Amino acid sequence: MSHHITVMPKPIDARCTACGAIFPREEATTETENELVCPACGCSVVRGIPEQHTTLIRQENAWCGSCGATFSRTEAVTETKGELACPSCGANDVRTAEDPDEGG
């Protein structure tokens, strides 16, 4: 299993607080100054994602706070609903681009 991170041409640096969509901030800009709108649902509450998480790609959209491995969130799913575990070390310290405020 590869754990490399690929840099995207347009960094994923924003997310919608309503629907959870993640996207490049430039896709949320509007003609009104300082106003952002989610390109998926139209919500006007768009939150920035910290820079250290913007190189994650959709295939590797999660990382382990314990060992630093990156992987697809689907690889971290366990049989217990809502519980994620690192596929490399087994730690329950899985963080995703959808939850940028957790740790990291």
N, C-alpha and C positions, 0 to 999 in steps of 0.2 A: 504494500500500500504506500503510495507516494504522499509525502507531507510537505510538498513545496507550495509556496504561495505565488500566484501569478498576478502581476500588476495589470489592472484593467485600464483600457484607454480612457474611460470615463469613470472616476472613482465613485463607488456607492457611498455617498456621504450624507444622506438624509433619509428620514423615515416618517411615515404618516402615523400620527397618534391614534387615528380612528380605525384604519384597516390594517395597519402594520406593514404596508408595502415599503420596500426599500428601493432607492433609486438615486441617480446622480442629482444633486441639488439643482443643477441648471435645468433639469426637466420640470422642476416645480416653480420656476420663476414665472412671474406674470408681468404684464405691462405696467402695473401699479408698483411704484417703488417700495421695496422692503416687504412685499406681499408674496407669500408662497402658497401654492395650492397643490395638493397631491394629484399626480397625473392619473392615478388609478381610481380614486373615489371622489375627488374634488374637495376634500376637507381642507380647511385653511390653517390647521394646526400641524405644521411640519417641523420636525425636530432634527437638528444636526447630529451626525454620528461622529464621534471623535476620530481624528486623523489616523491613529494607530490601527483602526479597524477597517479603513477604506480599501485596503488591498485584497480583502477577502472576496472570493468569487462565489457564485451560487453553488458550485460543486463543493467548495471548501468554505462553508459559511459558518463554521463553529471552530472553537479552539479550546484546549484544556488549560485551565488556570494552574494546574499542578505541574504538568510535564511540557506544556507549550505546543503540543501536537495540533495540527489543523486537519480538519476532516469535514465531511458532509454531516449536517445535523442528523440526517436520517441514520447515519452509522452509529449515533450515540443513543438512540432510542432503546429503552429497556422494556421489560414486560410490565413494569409498574408505571401506570399512567402518570405523566408529568415528570417522571424521573429520567434524567439523562446520565450516561456514564461514558467516559472517554474510552474509545475502542483500543487505544494504545496502552494506557496504564490502569484503566478501570476506575479512576477517580470520579467522584460526582461533582467535579468543579468545571462543568461544561458551560462555556459562554458563547453567545451567538451575536451576530450583527444586529439582530432584532432587539437584543437586550444590551445596548452599549454601555449602560451605566453600571452594570455588574462588574465589579473588579476592574482589572486591566488598566 
